Amino acid sequence: MNDTVAAALDGARKYEKDVISFLREMIAIRSESMKEGERCARIKEEYEKLGFDEVFFDKLGNVIARIGNGPLKILMDGHIDCVGVGDPEAWDFDPFEGKHEDGKVWGRGAVDELPSVACMAYGTKLLMERGVPDDVTIYLSATVMEEECDGYCLLHLIEKEKIVPDVVVIGEPTDMDVYRGQRGRVELTITTKGESCHAAQCDLGVNALYKAAPIISEIEQLNKTLKDDEFLGKGTVAVTYIEATTPSLNAVPDSATMFIDRRMSTGETVESVLQEINGLPSLGDARVEVLQYKETSWRGEPAEQEKFYPTWVVPENHPLVQGMAEAVESVLGEAPKISRWSFSTNGVASMGRHGIPSVGFAPGLEELAHTTGEWVATEDLVKATAVYSVFPEIIARRKDELMKDGNK
C-alpha cells in the first residue's frame, strides 16, 4: 500500500486548492434544513465536473453519485444542511464568507459537516484516476434534513430509493479519529391539563404549570440514576422547553407541555424510556407522547417518522472499523483513536435501524459543531481526502471477511 498511499497523498495535495474552493463555495450558500436546494445544485455541479459514472437528485433531494459496479457497495455520506447562525453579532466573522486564513477554513458548516462532502468527492476522484477496484461500487450521498431529523435522509435512500449499501462511512467530525457508535435519543412531550380561571381568583382553577413543576423536579432527579456505559457513556434526560396555553396573562393556564430530550445508552430503548417516564410519581393524568417528525423536503417530498433514533455500536474488531483504522494510519503514520460521538448522526438509520455496519471518519473537532467558531484545518482536508481515496481499496481486500455472517 505504500505506493498507493504516496500517490493518494500526492493527488490530494494536487487538489488541495480545489477542495478548499469547493468547501468555501458550499459554506457561502446558506442551507438550513428544507432549504438546501441551491447548495445541492452546487454539489451536483461539482460531482458532474469530477466525472462520476452517475449523478442525480433522489426524490427527497439528496445528491447521489456513483462509481463502479462491483458487488461490495460502499456508501460515503455527508449531510449538507446546517443549523442557523443565531445572533449574527455573536460571530467574529461572516459565517457565510468561508474565510480562509492561518491554515483554516471558517464558517457555518466548516465542521458540521461540509468538509467530509468536499473530501469524499475529491478522494473518490483520486481513486478513479488510479482505477476503481472491480469488487466495489461507491456511492456518495450529500444528504439533506439531517439537522431536523437525523437519519431520515438515509432511511429514504435505503427504503425508498432502494440503494442498500453493505457498509457506510459517516462524515460527521471525528478529528481524524475513527468512530464506531453513538448514544441514541428520543424526543418526548409531557402534557399536564388544568382548569383555567381569572388569575385574581386563582383558587378557583387548576394551574397546569403547577402540576408540571413536580414532574420537572423528578426528571431532574431521574437524570442522576440513568444507566452508564463504559464506551458510550451515560444516558441523560433534560427538559428543554416548556409552553402553556392560557386565555390571557391574567388567567390560570389550562395546559402545559414540556419537551424532553432523552439520550439513550447501551441497552436502552424507546420502550424502556417510556416505562421510566410513565413511572414518575407525580405524573398523574399527564399525557406522555413520542414526538412525530413531519416536514416537506426542498424537492416537495413528504418526510415523516417517529422522533426516535436508536443507539448503535459496531464492535472494535469489526473489519469495517479495522479497515478504516488501517486507512487512517496509512495516511497519518500513526494509529487513530477509536471512539464514539457524543451527539447523533445518520448512523441511526444505517446501523441503528437497518444493521448496516457504519463507521465515522472526518476532519474537524466535534465540539466546534453548532458554535460561532467553526473551523477546519486545511492540512486535515488534504489528509482526509487521501484517507477516503485509499479506504475503498483497503476494505475491498477485506470483502470476504466483511461479508461473513455476523459482520453484515
C-alpha positions as CSV (number, residue, x, y, z in Angstrom):
1,M,0.0,0.0,0.0
2,N,3.0,2.4,0.4
3,D,2.9,3.4,-3.3
4,T,-0.9,3.7,-3.3
5,V,-0.8,5.9,-0.1
6,A,2.0,8.1,-1.6
7,A,0.0,8.5,-4.8
8,A,-3.1,9.4,-2.8
9,L,-1.3,12.0,-0.7
10,D,0.3,13.5,-3.8
11,G,-3.0,13.6,-5.5
12,A,-4.8,15.2,-2.5
13,R,-2.1,17.8,-2.4
14,K,-2.6,18.5,-6.1
15,Y,-6.3,19.0,-5.5
16,E,-5.9,21.0,-2.2
17,K,-7.0,24.3,-3.8
18,D,-10.0,22.6,-5.4
19,V,-11.1,21.0,-2.1
20,I,-10.8,24.3,-0.3
21,S,-12.6,26.2,-3.0
22,F,-15.4,23.7,-3.1
23,L,-15.8,23.8,0.7
24,R,-15.8,27.6,0.8
25,E,-18.4,27.8,-2.0
26,M,-20.7,25.4,-0.1
27,I,-20.3,27.5,3.1
28,A,-21.3,30.6,1.1
29,I,-24.7,29.2,0.3
30,R,-27.0,29.4,3.3
31,S,-28.7,26.0,3.6
32,E,-30.8,25.2,6.6
33,S,-33.0,22.1,6.6
34,M,-35.7,22.1,3.9
35,K,-33.9,25.0,2.2
36,E,-30.9,23.2,0.7
37,G,-31.8,23.4,-3.0
38,E,-29.2,25.9,-4.1
39,R,-26.4,24.1,-2.2
40,C,-27.5,20.8,-3.6
41,A,-27.3,22.2,-7.1
42,R,-23.8,23.4,-6.5
43,I,-22.7,19.9,-5.2
44,K,-24.4,18.2,-8.2
45,E,-22.4,20.5,-10.5
46,E,-19.1,19.6,-8.7
47,Y,-19.9,15.8,-8.9
48,E,-20.6,16.1,-12.6
49,K,-17.4,18.1,-13.2
50,L,-15.4,15.3,-11.4
51,G,-16.7,12.8,-13.9
52,F,-18.5,10.2,-11.8
53,D,-20.4,7.4,-13.5
54,E,-23.8,8.6,-12.4
55,V,-25.0,11.8,-10.6
56,F,-28.6,12.6,-9.7
57,F,-31.0,14.0,-7.1
58,D,-33.2,11.5,-5.4
59,K,-36.8,12.2,-4.7
60,L,-36.0,13.7,-1.2
61,G,-33.3,16.0,-2.6
62,N,-30.2,14.1,-1.6
63,V,-27.4,14.4,-4.1
64,I,-26.1,11.0,-5.1
65,A,-23.1,10.0,-7.1
66,R,-21.9,6.5,-8.1
67,I,-18.7,5.0,-9.5
68,G,-18.0,1.3,-10.2
69,N,-20.3,-1.7,-10.5
70,G,-18.8,-4.2,-8.0
71,P,-20.7,-6.4,-5.6
72,L,-19.4,-4.6,-2.4
73,K,-21.4,-1.4,-2.1
74,I,-19.8,1.3,-0.1
75,L,-21.8,4.5,0.9
76,M,-19.9,7.6,2.0
77,D,-22.3,10.1,3.5
78,G,-22.1,13.7,4.5
79,H,-25.1,15.8,5.3
80,I,-25.1,19.3,3.7
81,D,-27.8,21.1,5.7
82,C,-26.6,23.3,8.6
83,V,-28.2,24.9,11.7
84,G,-28.9,28.6,11.7
85,V,-26.4,31.2,12.8
86,G,-28.4,32.6,15.7
87,D,-27.4,36.2,16.6
88,P,-25.1,37.4,13.8
89,E,-23.5,39.8,16.2
90,A,-22.2,36.8,18.2
91,W,-19.8,35.9,15.3
92,D,-16.4,37.4,14.9
93,F,-16.5,36.8,11.2
94,D,-19.1,36.4,8.4
95,P,-20.4,32.9,8.9
96,F,-21.1,32.6,5.1
97,E,-17.8,34.0,3.8
98,G,-15.9,30.8,4.1
99,K,-13.0,32.7,5.5
100,H,-9.6,31.1,4.6
101,E,-6.6,32.2,6.7
102,D,-3.9,30.8,9.0
103,G,-4.3,27.3,7.6
104,K,-8.0,27.1,8.4
105,V,-11.4,27.5,6.7
106,W,-14.0,29.2,8.9
107,G,-17.8,29.4,8.7
108,R,-21.1,27.8,9.4
109,G,-20.7,24.2,8.3
110,A,-16.9,24.2,8.3
111,V,-17.1,21.4,10.8
112,D,-20.7,20.0,10.7
113,E,-20.2,18.7,8.1
114,L,-19.3,20.1,4.7
115,P,-15.5,19.2,4.9
116,S,-16.4,15.5,4.5
117,V,-18.5,16.2,1.5
118,A,-15.6,18.0,-0.2
119,C,-13.0,15.5,0.8
120,M,-15.1,12.4,-0.1
121,A,-15.7,13.9,-3.6
122,Y,-12.1,14.5,-4.3
123,G,-10.9,11.3,-2.6
124,T,-13.3,9.4,-5.0
125,K,-11.9,11.4,-7.9
126,L,-8.3,10.2,-6.9
127,L,-9.5,6.6,-6.7
128,M,-11.0,6.9,-10.2
129,E,-7.6,8.2,-11.5
130,R,-5.8,5.2,-10.0
131,G,-8.5,2.7,-11.0
132,V,-11.6,1.6,-9.1
133,P,-11.3,-1.9,-7.7
134,D,-13.5,-4.4,-9.6
135,D,-15.0,-5.5,-6.3
136,V,-16.7,-2.3,-5.3
137,T,-19.4,0.2,-6.1
138,I,-19.1,3.5,-4.3
139,Y,-22.0,5.8,-3.6
140,L,-21.5,9.4,-2.4
141,S,-24.5,10.9,-0.6
142,A,-24.7,14.6,0.1
143,T,-27.8,14.4,2.3
144,V,-30.4,16.8,3.4
145,M,-32.6,17.4,6.5
146,E,-30.2,15.7,8.9
147,E,-30.2,18.6,11.4
148,E,-34.0,18.4,11.6
149,C,-34.3,14.6,11.7
150,D,-31.0,12.7,11.8
151,G,-31.1,9.5,9.7
152,Y,-34.3,10.2,7.8
153,C,-32.2,11.0,4.6
154,L,-30.5,7.6,4.7
155,L,-33.8,5.9,5.6
156,H,-35.2,7.4,2.4
157,L,-32.2,6.3,0.4
158,I,-32.3,2.7,1.7
159,E,-36.1,2.2,1.9
160,K,-37.5,4.2,-0.9
161,E,-34.6,4.6,-3.4
162,K,-33.5,1.0,-2.8
163,I,-29.8,1.9,-2.5
164,V,-28.8,-0.6,0.1
165,P,-25.1,-0.4,0.9
166,D,-23.0,-3.1,2.6
167,V,-21.1,-0.6,4.6
168,V,-21.5,3.1,5.4
169,V,-18.9,5.8,6.2
170,I,-20.4,8.7,8.2
171,G,-18.8,12.1,7.6
172,E,-19.6,13.8,11.0
173,P,-16.5,15.3,12.6
174,T,-14.1,12.9,14.4
175,D,-10.9,15.0,14.4
176,M,-9.3,12.4,12.1
177,D,-10.0,9.5,14.5
178,V,-12.3,6.6,13.8
179,Y,-15.8,6.5,15.5
180,R,-17.9,3.3,15.8
181,G,-21.1,4.3,17.6
182,Q,-23.2,6.8,19.5
183,R,-25.9,7.1,22.1
184,G,-29.5,7.1,20.8
185,R,-32.1,9.6,21.6
186,V,-35.9,10.0,21.7
187,E,-37.9,13.3,21.8
188,L,-40.9,13.3,24.1
189,T,-43.6,15.6,25.4
190,I,-45.4,15.5,28.7
191,T,-48.6,17.5,28.8
192,T,-50.5,18.4,32.0
193,K,-54.1,19.5,32.0
194,G,-55.6,22.1,34.3
195,E,-58.7,24.3,34.5
196,S,-58.5,28.0,33.7
197,C,-59.9,30.9,35.7
198,H,-59.1,34.5,36.3
199,A,-55.7,35.0,37.9
200,A,-57.3,37.2,40.5
201,Q,-59.3,34.2,41.7
202,C,-56.7,31.5,41.0
203,D,-58.0,29.3,43.8
204,L,-61.0,28.5,41.5
205,G,-58.8,26.9,38.8
206,V,-56.2,24.2,38.4
207,N,-52.9,25.6,37.3
208,A,-51.3,23.2,34.7
209,L,-47.9,24.7,35.3
210,Y,-48.1,23.8,39.0
211,K,-48.9,20.2,38.0
212,A,-45.9,20.2,35.8
213,A,-43.5,21.6,38.4
214,P,-43.0,18.3,40.5
215,I,-42.7,16.3,37.3
216,I,-39.8,18.6,36.2
217,S,-38.1,18.1,39.5
218,E,-38.5,14.3,39.2
219,I,-37.0,14.3,35.7
220,E,-34.0,16.2,37.1
221,Q,-33.6,13.5,39.8
222,L,-34.1,10.7,37.2
223,N,-31.0,12.0,35.3
224,K,-28.8,11.0,38.3
225,T,-29.9,7.4,38.1
226,L,-29.7,6.5,34.4
227,K,-27.6,3.7,33.0
228,D,-23.9,4.3,32.4
229,D,-21.8,2.5,29.7
230,E,-18.1,2.2,29.6
231,F,-17.9,3.0,25.9
232,L,-20.9,5.2,25.0
233,G,-21.2,7.0,28.4
234,K,-24.2,7.8,30.5
235,G,-27.8,8.1,29.4
236,T,-29.2,11.6,30.1
237,V,-32.6,13.3,30.2
238,A,-33.4,17.0,30.1
239,V,-36.4,19.3,30.0
240,T,-35.5,21.6,27.1
241,Y,-38.6,23.7,26.6
242,I,-42.0,24.5,28.2
243,E,-45.1,26.0,26.7
244,A,-48.5,26.7,28.2
245,T,-52.0,27.6,26.9
246,T,-53.9,30.3,28.7
247,P,-56.7,32.7,27.7
248,S,-54.5,35.7,28.8
249,L,-51.6,36.7,31.0
250,N,-54.2,37.3,33.7
251,A,-55.6,33.8,33.6
252,V,-54.5,30.4,35.0
253,P,-53.1,28.2,32.2
254,D,-55.2,25.2,31.4
255,S,-52.4,23.1,29.8
256,A,-48.6,22.9,30.0
257,T,-46.3,20.9,27.7
258,M,-42.7,20.2,28.5
259,F,-40.3,18.9,25.8
260,I,-37.9,16.2,26.8
261,D,-34.5,15.2,25.3
262,R,-33.6,11.7,26.3
263,R,-30.2,10.3,25.3
264,M,-30.1,6.5,25.5
265,S,-27.0,4.4,26.3
266,T,-26.5,0.7,25.5
267,G,-29.5,-1.4,26.2
268,E,-32.0,1.4,26.5
269,T,-34.9,1.6,24.1
270,V,-37.9,3.8,23.4
271,E,-40.0,1.2,25.4
272,S,-37.7,1.4,28.4
273,V,-37.7,5.2,28.3
274,L,-41.5,5.4,28.2
275,Q,-41.7,2.9,31.1
276,E,-39.5,5.1,33.3
277,I,-41.3,8.3,32.4
278,N,-44.7,6.8,33.0
279,G,-43.4,5.6,36.3
280,L,-42.7,9.2,37.7
281,P,-44.6,9.6,41.0
282,S,-46.2,12.9,40.1
283,L,-47.2,12.1,36.5
284,G,-50.9,11.5,37.4
285,D,-53.1,12.1,34.4
286,A,-50.4,13.8,32.4
287,R,-50.0,12.6,28.8
288,V,-46.7,11.3,27.5
289,E,-46.1,11.2,23.8
290,V,-43.2,10.5,21.4
291,L,-42.9,13.4,19.0
292,Q,-43.5,12.9,15.3
293,Y,-41.4,14.5,12.6
294,K,-43.5,15.7,9.6
295,E,-42.0,18.0,7.0
296,T,-41.6,18.5,3.3
297,S,-38.2,18.4,1.7
298,W,-36.8,21.1,-0.7
299,R,-38.0,19.0,-3.6
300,G,-41.5,18.7,-2.2
301,E,-41.2,15.2,-0.9
302,P,-43.1,14.4,2.3
303,A,-40.9,13.2,5.2
304,E,-42.4,11.6,8.3
305,Q,-41.2,9.4,11.2
306,E,-41.3,9.0,14.9
307,K,-38.6,11.1,16.6
308,F,-36.8,8.0,17.9
309,Y,-33.2,7.5,17.0
310,P,-31.6,4.1,18.1
311,T,-28.4,3.6,19.9
312,W,-25.8,1.8,17.8
313,V,-22.3,0.4,18.2
314,V,-20.1,-1.6,15.9
315,P,-17.5,-3.9,17.6
316,E,-14.0,-2.5,17.6
317,N,-12.7,-5.7,15.9
318,H,-15.2,-5.4,13.1
319,P,-13.4,-5.5,9.6
320,L,-15.0,-2.2,8.7
321,V,-13.7,-0.4,11.8
322,Q,-10.3,-2.0,11.4
323,G,-10.3,-1.2,7.7
324,M,-10.9,2.4,8.3
325,A,-8.3,2.5,11.1
326,E,-5.8,1.0,8.6
327,A,-6.6,3.6,6.0
328,V,-6.2,6.4,8.5
329,E,-2.9,5.0,9.9
330,S,-1.5,4.5,6.4
331,V,-2.0,8.2,5.7
332,L,-1.3,9.8,9.1
333,G,1.6,7.5,10.0
334,E,0.1,6.7,13.4
335,A,-2.9,4.7,14.7
336,P,-6.1,6.7,15.2
337,K,-8.0,6.7,18.4
338,I,-11.2,4.6,18.1
339,S,-14.0,6.3,19.9
340,R,-17.7,7.5,19.6
341,W,-19.7,10.6,19.1
342,S,-21.5,12.4,21.9
343,F,-24.2,13.6,19.5
344,S,-26.4,11.8,17.0
345,T,-25.7,11.0,13.3
346,N,-27.2,9.4,10.2
347,G,-25.8,6.1,11.6
348,V,-29.1,5.8,13.5
349,A,-30.7,4.8,10.2
350,S,-27.9,2.7,8.6
351,M,-26.7,0.8,11.6
352,G,-29.4,1.7,14.2
353,R,-32.4,0.7,12.2
354,H,-31.0,-1.5,9.4
355,G,-28.0,-3.1,10.9
356,I,-25.7,-1.9,8.1
357,P,-22.1,-1.6,9.6
358,S,-21.2,2.0,9.8
359,V,-18.1,3.9,10.8
360,G,-17.2,7.5,11.2
361,F,-14.2,9.4,9.9
362,A,-13.8,13.1,9.1
363,P,-11.7,16.2,9.8
364,G,-13.0,18.8,12.3
365,L,-13.5,18.9,16.1
366,E,-16.8,17.6,17.3
367,E,-17.0,20.3,20.0
368,L,-17.0,23.1,17.4
369,A,-20.2,21.9,15.7
370,H,-23.1,24.4,16.0
371,T,-20.8,27.0,17.6
372,T,-20.0,30.5,16.4
373,G,-16.4,29.5,15.9
374,E,-16.5,26.6,13.4
375,W,-13.2,26.0,11.6
376,V,-11.3,23.1,10.0
377,A,-7.6,22.8,9.3
378,T,-6.7,22.8,5.6
379,E,-3.9,20.2,6.2
380,D,-6.6,17.8,7.6
381,L,-8.6,18.4,4.5
382,V,-5.7,17.1,2.4
383,K,-5.1,14.1,4.6
384,A,-8.8,13.2,4.9
385,T,-9.1,13.3,1.1
386,A,-6.2,10.8,0.9
387,V,-7.9,8.6,3.5
388,Y,-11.2,8.5,1.6
389,S,-9.2,7.7,-1.5
390,V,-7.4,4.6,-0.1
391,F,-10.2,3.3,2.1
392,P,-12.2,1.5,-0.6
393,E,-9.1,-0.4,-1.8
394,I,-8.4,-1.5,1.8
395,I,-12.0,-2.5,2.5
396,A,-12.2,-4.4,-0.8
397,R,-9.3,-6.6,0.4
398,R,-11.5,-7.4,3.5
399,K,-14.6,-8.2,1.4
400,D,-14.8,-11.9,2.2
401,E,-14.3,-11.2,5.9
402,L,-16.7,-8.4,5.8
403,M,-19.5,-10.4,4.2
404,K,-19.3,-13.3,6.6
405,D,-22.4,-14.0,8.7
406,G,-22.4,-11.8,11.8
407,N,-20.4,-9.0,10.2
408,K,-23.2,-7.7,8.0
